[in-house]
Amino acid sequence: MNRSKEMAAIVCRALEDKKGQDVTVIDISGVSCLADYFIIANGENSNQVQAMTDNVEEEMEKEGYHFTQKEGYQSARWILLDYRDVVVHVFSREDRRFYDLERVWRDGRIVDIKELEA
């Protein structure tokens, strides 16, 4: 399994462990040099959004992956974790609808999470 795919799988499991909603993986490797994957999820409230992000950090650290940048943690409306190859966006439900990253990155390919485990 390649590195970025492994990282994406870890992130998805961590988000799902904290009941992340509508976890979406977009393969942007063919349309951008920013990263290989964007992973987008939302939570019900700021505590859940922070818990989801905390769990991603913890699970990634266990596997030796460390983020290069973290933004938005205090407000917990849109938290971004940048792992270079994988960028994680955890939103409040309202902000996810407003920013609609799936539309912005529609040229990327939506990846079935099961594909990441293969």
Backbone as a printed PyTorch tensor [residue, N CA C, xyz], in Angstrom:
tensor([[[  0.8580,  -1.1740,   0.0000],
         [  0.0000,   0.0000,   0.0000],
         [  0.9020,   1.2350,   0.0000]],

        [[  0.5660,   2.2210,  -0.8360],
         [  1.4270,   3.3960,  -0.8540],
         [  1.1790,   4.2740,   0.3710]],

        [[  2.1240,   5.1340,   0.6500],
         [  2.1310,   5.9390,   1.8750],
         [  0.8850,   6.8070,   2.0210]],

        [[  0.5290,   7.5580,   0.9970],
         [ -0.6110,   8.4590,   1.1180],
         [ -1.9230,   7.6920,   1.2590]],

        [[ -2.0210,   6.5500,   0.6060],
         [ -3.2210,   5.7190,   0.7400],
         [ -3.3230,   5.1690,   2.1630]],

        [[ -2.2030,   4.7460,   2.7180],
         [ -2.1740,   4.2650,   4.1010],
         [ -2.5770,   5.3770,   5.0680]],

        [[ -2.0460,   6.5730,   4.8430],
         [ -2.3850,   7.7130,   5.6940],
         [ -3.8780,   8.0090,   5.6140]],

        [[ -4.4320,   8.0020,   4.4160],
         [ -5.8630,   8.2810,   4.2340],
         [ -6.7120,   7.2420,   4.9620]],

        [[ -6.2990,   5.9900,   4.9190],
         [ -7.0430,   4.9320,   5.6030],
         [ -7.0310,   5.1570,   7.1180]],

        [[ -5.8870,   5.5330,   7.6660],
         [ -5.7830,   5.7980,   9.1010],
         [ -6.7060,   6.9530,   9.4900]],

        [[ -6.6830,   8.0210,   8.6990],
         [ -7.5230,   9.1860,   8.9790],
         [ -8.9990,   8.7990,   8.9570]],

        [[ -9.4130,   8.0540,   7.9580],
         [-10.8280,   7.6630,   7.8520],
         [-11.2650,   6.8270,   9.0480]],

        [[-10.4390,   5.8780,   9.4460],
         [-10.7830,   5.0630,  10.6260],
         [-10.9010,   5.9350,  11.8680]],

        [[ -9.9700,   6.8670,  12.0270],
         [ -9.9800,   7.7460,  13.2040],
         [-11.2300,   8.6210,  13.2220]],

        [[-11.6250,   9.1320,  12.0700],
         [-12.8400,   9.9530,  11.9940],
         [-14.0790,   9.1230,  12.2930]],

        [[-14.1290,   7.9380,  11.7420],
         [-15.2890,   7.0720,  11.9620],
         [-15.3700,   6.6070,  13.4160]],

        [[-14.2040,   6.4260,  14.0650],
         [-14.1950,   6.0360,  15.4840],
         [-14.8860,   7.0730,  16.3650]],

        [[-14.8700,   8.3180,  15.9420],
         [-15.5090,   9.3980,  16.7020],
         [-16.8250,   9.8290,  16.0620]],

        [[-17.3990,   8.9080,  15.2910],
         [-18.7240,   9.1180,  14.6760],
         [-18.7550,  10.2990,  13.7110]],

        [[-17.6450,  10.4970,  12.9980],
         [-17.6070,  11.5270,  11.9640],
         [-18.6810,  11.2620,  10.9210]],

        [[-19.3120,  12.3000,  10.4630],
         [-20.4140,  12.1640,   9.5170],
         [-19.9530,  12.4670,   8.1010]],

        [[-20.5300,  11.7180,   7.1590],
         [-20.2870,  11.9470,   5.7250],
         [-18.8000,  12.0650,   5.3970]],

        [[-18.0220,  11.0960,   5.8560],
         [-16.5860,  11.0950,   5.5610],
         [-16.4210,  10.8890,   4.0590]],

        [[-15.7700,  11.8500,   3.4230],
         [-15.5760,  11.8280,   1.9740],
         [-14.0890,  11.9310,   1.6770]],

        [[-13.6190,  11.0830,   0.7820],
         [-12.2210,  11.0990,   0.3620],
         [-12.1900,  11.4990,  -1.1060]],

        [[-11.3980,  12.5190,  -1.4080],
         [-11.2510,  12.9750,  -2.7870],
         [ -9.7890,  12.8120,  -3.1840]],

        [[ -9.5560,  12.0370,  -4.2320],
         [ -8.2140,  11.8810,  -4.7860],
         [ -7.9710,  13.0810,  -5.6920]],

        [[ -7.0830,  13.9790,  -5.2610],
         [ -6.7980,  15.1790,  -6.0440],
         [ -5.4250,  15.1090,  -6.7100]],

        [[ -4.8020,  13.9400,  -6.6570],
         [ -3.4380,  13.8030,  -7.1810],
         [ -3.3460,  14.1260,  -8.6700]],

        [[ -4.4240,  13.8940,  -9.3980],
         [ -4.4010,  14.1690, -10.8340],
         [ -4.7310,  15.5950, -11.2130]],

        [[ -5.1680,  16.3900, -10.2360],
         [ -5.5930,  17.7610, -10.5540],
         [ -4.8530,  18.8340,  -9.7550]],

        [[ -4.0260,  18.4170,  -8.7890],
         [ -3.3270,  19.3920,  -7.9640],
         [ -2.0320,  18.8070,  -7.4180]],

        [[ -1.0790,  19.6790,  -7.1740],
         [  0.1700,  19.2280,  -6.5390],
         [  0.1410,  19.4950,  -5.0330]],

        [[ -0.9930,  19.9790,  -4.5140],
         [ -1.1080,  20.2640,  -3.0830],
         [ -1.0110,  19.0160,  -2.2280]],

        [[ -1.6710,  17.9510,  -2.6740],
         [ -1.7450,  16.7140,  -1.8880],
         [ -2.2540,  15.6040,  -2.7930]],

        [[ -2.2720,  14.3850,  -2.2660],
         [ -2.8790,  13.2700,  -2.9950],
         [ -4.3540,  13.1340,  -2.6460]],

        [[ -4.6850,  13.3650,  -1.3580],
         [ -6.0690,  13.1950,  -0.9110],
         [ -6.5110,  14.3700,  -0.0560]],

        [[ -7.7640,  14.7570,  -0.2410],
         [ -8.4800,  15.6130,   0.6980],
         [ -9.4830,  14.6970,   1.3790]],

        [[ -9.5480,  14.7740,   2.6860],
         [-10.5480,  14.0130,   3.4310],
         [-11.4120,  15.0280,   4.1640]],

        [[-12.7100,  14.9040,   3.9560],
         [-13.6660,  15.8720,   4.4860],
         [-14.6810,  15.1260,   5.3490]],

        [[-14.9800,  15.6980,   6.5060],
         [-15.9910,  15.1190,   7.3940],
         [-16.6040,  16.2400,   8.2080]],

        [[-17.7060,  15.9440,   8.8500],
         [-18.2990,  16.9320,   9.7450],
         [-18.7960,  16.2590,  11.0170]],

        [[-18.9540,  17.1120,  12.0200],
         [-19.4820,  16.6700,  13.3040],
         [-20.7110,  17.4720,  13.6610]],

        [[-21.3630,  17.0440,  14.7290],
         [-22.6090,  17.6810,  15.1720],
         [-22.3850,  18.9790,  15.9330]],

        [[-21.2540,  19.0630,  16.6520],
         [-20.9960,  20.2500,  17.4610],
         [-19.4840,  20.4330,  17.6030]],

        [[-19.0880,  21.5590,  18.2000],
         [-17.6610,  21.8720,  18.2700],
         [-16.8800,  20.8350,  19.0810]],

        [[-17.4880,  20.2850,  20.1420],
         [-16.7860,  19.2590,  20.9220],
         [-16.5020,  18.0240,  20.0770]],

        [[-17.4680,  17.6070,  19.2720],
         [-17.2470,  16.4400,  18.4200],
         [-16.2170,  16.7410,  17.3420]],

        [[-16.2890,  17.9210,  16.7530],
         [-15.3160,  18.3030,  15.7250],
         [-13.9040,  18.2560,  16.3020]],

        [[-13.7170,  18.7870,  17.4990],
         [-12.3960,  18.7400,  18.1290],
         [-11.9930,  17.3160,  18.4850]],

        [[-12.9350,  16.5160,  18.9780],
         [-12.6280,  15.1230,  19.3230],
         [-12.2170,  14.3310,  18.0870]],

        [[-12.8890,  14.5700,  16.9760],
         [-12.5280,  13.8870,  15.7300],
         [-11.1010,  14.2420,  15.3290]],

        [[-10.7810,  15.5240,  15.4100],
         [ -9.4470,  15.9890,  15.0410],
         [ -8.3920,  15.4390,  15.9980]],

        [[ -8.7050,  15.4600,  17.2850],
         [ -7.7680,  14.9120,  18.2780],
         [ -7.4820,  13.4390,  17.9920]],

        [[ -8.5210,  12.6920,  17.6330],
         [ -8.3360,  11.2710,  17.3600],
         [ -7.4990,  11.0470,  16.1020]],

        [[ -7.7070,  11.8710,  15.0890],
         [ -6.8730,  11.7690,  13.8770],
         [ -5.4150,  11.9950,  14.2550]],

        [[ -5.1520,  13.0560,  15.0030],
         [ -3.7740,  13.3470,  15.4140],
         [ -3.1660,  12.1750,  16.1790]],

        [[ -3.9170,  11.6470,  17.1340],
         [ -3.4260,  10.5580,  17.9710],
         [ -3.1280,   9.3030,  17.1470]],

        [[ -4.0620,   8.9210,  16.2860],
         [ -3.8730,   7.7070,  15.4760],
         [ -2.7500,   7.8720,  14.4610]],

        [[ -2.6280,   9.0420,  13.8930],
         [ -1.5400,   9.2780,  12.9320],
         [ -0.1910,   9.2650,  13.6400]],

        [[ -0.1310,   9.8690,  14.8200],
         [  1.1290,   9.8690,  15.5800],
         [  1.5710,   8.4550,  15.9280]],

        [[  0.6140,   7.5920,  16.2860],
         [  0.9420,   6.1890,  16.5960],
         [  1.6440,   5.5190,  15.4270]],

        [[  1.2910,   5.9450,  14.2070],
         [  1.8820,   5.3500,  13.0060],
         [  3.0860,   6.1400,  12.4920]],

        [[  3.4810,   7.1670,  13.2300],
         [  4.6740,   7.9300,  12.8740],
         [  4.4320,   9.0930,  11.9250]],

        [[  3.1880,   9.4960,  11.7540],
         [  2.8600,  10.6190,  10.8700],
         [  2.5290,  11.8520,  11.7070]],

        [[  3.1060,  12.9840,  11.3350],
         [  2.9080,  14.2190,  12.0760],
         [  2.4360,  15.3160,  11.1160]],

        [[  1.4530,  16.0890,  11.5520],
         [  0.9600,  17.1470,  10.6730],
         [  1.9950,  18.2570,  10.5680]],

        [[  1.9360,  18.9650,   9.4370],
         [  2.8270,  20.1060,   9.2380],
         [  2.1320,  21.4070,   9.6000]],

        [[  0.7960,  21.3790,   9.5990],
         [  0.0340,  22.5810,   9.9320],
         [ -1.3310,  22.1890,  10.4720]],

        [[ -1.7960,  22.9910,  11.4350],
         [ -3.1300,  22.7960,  12.0080],
         [ -3.7600,  24.1710,  12.1390]],

        [[ -4.9730,  24.2970,  11.6230],
         [ -5.6730,  25.5770,  11.6480],
         [ -7.0930,  25.3860,  12.1510]],

        [[ -7.6170,  26.3610,  12.8650],
         [ -9.0240,  26.4130,  13.2110],
         [ -9.4600,  25.6300,  14.4240]],

        [[ -8.5340,  25.1230,  15.2100],
         [ -8.9180,  24.2590,  16.3200],
         [ -9.7720,  24.9790,  17.3630]],

        [[ -9.4230,  26.1910,  17.6950],
         [-10.1410,  26.9070,  18.7610],
         [-11.6020,  27.1490,  18.4170]],

        [[-11.8720,  27.5650,  17.1890],
         [-13.2620,  27.8420,  16.8150],
         [-14.0270,  26.5600,  16.5110]],

        [[-13.3080,  25.5330,  16.0570],
         [-13.8800,  24.2090,  15.7580],
         [-15.0300,  24.2760,  14.7590]],

        [[-14.9570,  25.2210,  13.8440],
         [-15.9540,  25.2920,  12.7740],
         [-15.4000,  24.6390,  11.5070]],

        [[-14.1030,  24.8240,  11.2800],
         [-13.4000,  24.1860,  10.1770],
         [-11.9720,  23.9830,  10.6440]],

        [[-11.6420,  22.7460,  10.9850],
         [-10.2780,  22.4240,  11.4130],
         [ -9.5740,  21.7480,  10.2470]],

        [[ -8.3920,  22.2420,   9.9620],
         [ -7.5830,  21.6790,   8.8870],
         [ -6.3250,  21.0770,   9.4820]],

        [[ -6.0360,  19.8420,   9.0950],
         [ -4.7800,  19.1780,   9.4500],
         [ -4.0630,  18.8550,   8.1460]],

        [[ -2.8720,  19.3820,   7.9950],
         [ -2.1060,  19.1780,   6.7610],
         [ -0.9910,  18.1770,   7.0270]],

        [[ -1.1120,  17.0100,   6.3960],
         [ -0.0880,  15.9750,   6.4820],
         [  0.6920,  15.8820,   5.1740]],

        [[  0.7020,  16.9430,   4.4150],
         [  1.3290,  17.0760,   3.0920],
         [  0.6380,  16.2190,   2.0380]],

        [[  0.7420,  14.9060,   2.1260],
         [  0.1070,  14.0390,   1.1240],
         [ -1.3950,  13.9340,   1.3310]],

        [[ -1.8240,  14.1680,   2.5650],
         [ -3.2340,  14.0630,   2.9410],
         [ -3.6040,  15.3210,   3.7240]],

        [[ -4.6690,  15.9720,   3.2910],
         [ -5.1650,  17.1500,   4.0030],
         [ -6.5510,  16.8170,   4.5350]],

        [[ -6.7160,  17.0060,   5.8410],
         [ -7.9550,  16.6370,   6.5200],
         [ -8.7310,  17.9110,   6.8540]],

        [[-10.0140,  17.9180,   6.4730],
         [-10.9020,  19.0430,   6.7540],
         [-12.0500,  18.5110,   7.6090]],

        [[-12.1540,  19.0030,   8.8490],
         [-13.2460,  18.5920,   9.7280],
         [-14.0780,  19.8390,  10.0220]],

        [[-15.3320,  19.7680,   9.6250],
         [-16.2200,  20.9240,   9.6720],
         [-17.3580,  20.7470,  10.6710]],

        [[-17.9480,  21.8800,  11.0520],
         [-19.2940,  21.8520,  11.5990],
         [-20.2020,  21.5970,  10.3880]],

        [[-21.3780,  21.1020,  10.6070],
         [-22.2960,  20.7930,   9.5100],
         [-22.5860,  22.0370,   8.6560]],

        [[-22.8540,  23.1680,   9.3040],
         [-23.2040,  24.3910,   8.5790],
         [-22.0480,  24.8880,   7.7150]],

        [[-20.8460,  24.8770,   8.2800],
         [-19.6890,  25.3550,   7.5190],
         [-19.3520,  24.4200,   6.3710]],

        [[-19.5570,  23.1450,   6.5600],
         [-19.3020,  22.2190,   5.4460],
         [-20.2240,  22.5290,   4.2810]],

        [[-21.4880,  22.7450,   4.5580],
         [-22.4290,  23.0970,   3.4800],
         [-22.0370,  24.4140,   2.8270]],

        [[-21.6290,  25.3810,   3.6300],
         [-21.2810,  26.7000,   3.1030],
         [-20.0630,  26.6360,   2.1810]],

        [[-18.9890,  25.9980,   2.6370],
         [-17.7500,  25.9690,   1.8570],
         [-17.7810,  24.9410,   0.7300]],

        [[-18.5410,  23.8790,   0.8870],
         [-18.7900,  22.8920,  -0.1630],
         [-17.5250,  22.4930,  -0.9410]],

        [[-16.5400,  21.9840,  -0.2080],
         [-15.2740,  21.5940,  -0.8450],
         [-15.4500,  20.5010,  -1.8930]],

        [[-16.4620,  19.6720,  -1.7280],
         [-16.6980,  18.6350,  -2.7390],
         [-16.9850,  19.2740,  -4.0980]],

        [[-17.6880,  20.3830,  -4.1020],
         [-17.9680,  21.0850,  -5.3670],
         [-16.6890,  21.7570,  -5.8830]],

        [[-15.9650,  22.4000,  -4.9860],
         [-14.7370,  23.1010,  -5.3790],
         [-13.7390,  22.1250,  -6.0020]],

        [[-13.6510,  20.9110,  -5.4530],
         [-12.6910,  19.9060,  -5.9290],
         [-13.3730,  18.8120,  -6.7520]],

        [[-14.4180,  19.1640,  -7.4620],
         [-15.1730,  18.1760,  -8.2380],
         [-14.3620,  17.5380,  -9.3670]],

        [[-13.2430,  18.1490,  -9.7390],
         [-12.3880,  17.5300, -10.7520],
         [-11.5900,  16.3630, -10.1810]],

        [[-11.5410,  16.2640,  -8.8690],
         [-10.9020,  15.1160,  -8.2300],
         [-11.8250,  13.9130,  -8.2910]],

        [[-11.3070,  12.7580,  -7.8960],
         [-12.0830,  11.5180,  -7.9340],
         [-12.4950,  11.1320,  -6.5250]],

        [[-13.8070,  10.9480,  -6.3300],
         [-14.3040,  10.4730,  -5.0350],
         [-13.8590,   9.0160,  -4.8780]],

        [[-13.2670,   8.7260,  -3.7310],
         [-12.7260,   7.3970,  -3.4530],
         [-13.6190,   6.7000,  -2.4330]],

        [[-13.9940,   5.4640,  -2.7350],
         [-14.7220,   4.6560,  -1.7620],
         [-13.7220,   4.3100,  -0.6400]],

        [[-14.1420,   4.5310,   0.5880],
         [-13.2420,   4.3030,   1.7190],
         [-12.7300,   2.8650,   1.7470]],

        [[-13.5320,   1.9190,   1.2730],
         [-13.0950,   0.5200,   1.2180],
         [-11.8900,   0.3350,   0.3110]],

        [[-11.7650,   1.1860,  -0.7160],
         [-10.6060,   1.1410,  -1.6220],
         [ -9.3110,   1.4030,  -0.8680]],

        [[ -9.3760,   2.2140,   0.1660],
         [ -8.1750,   2.5780,   0.9150],
         [ -7.6270,   1.4150,   1.7190]],

        [[ -8.4850,   0.4940,   2.0930],
         [ -8.0810,  -0.6460,   2.9000],
         [ -7.4770,  -1.7650,   2.0620]],

        [[ -7.6420,  -1.6790,   0.7450],
         [ -7.1660,  -2.7720,  -0.1300],
         [ -5.6650,  -2.7370,  -0.3110]]])
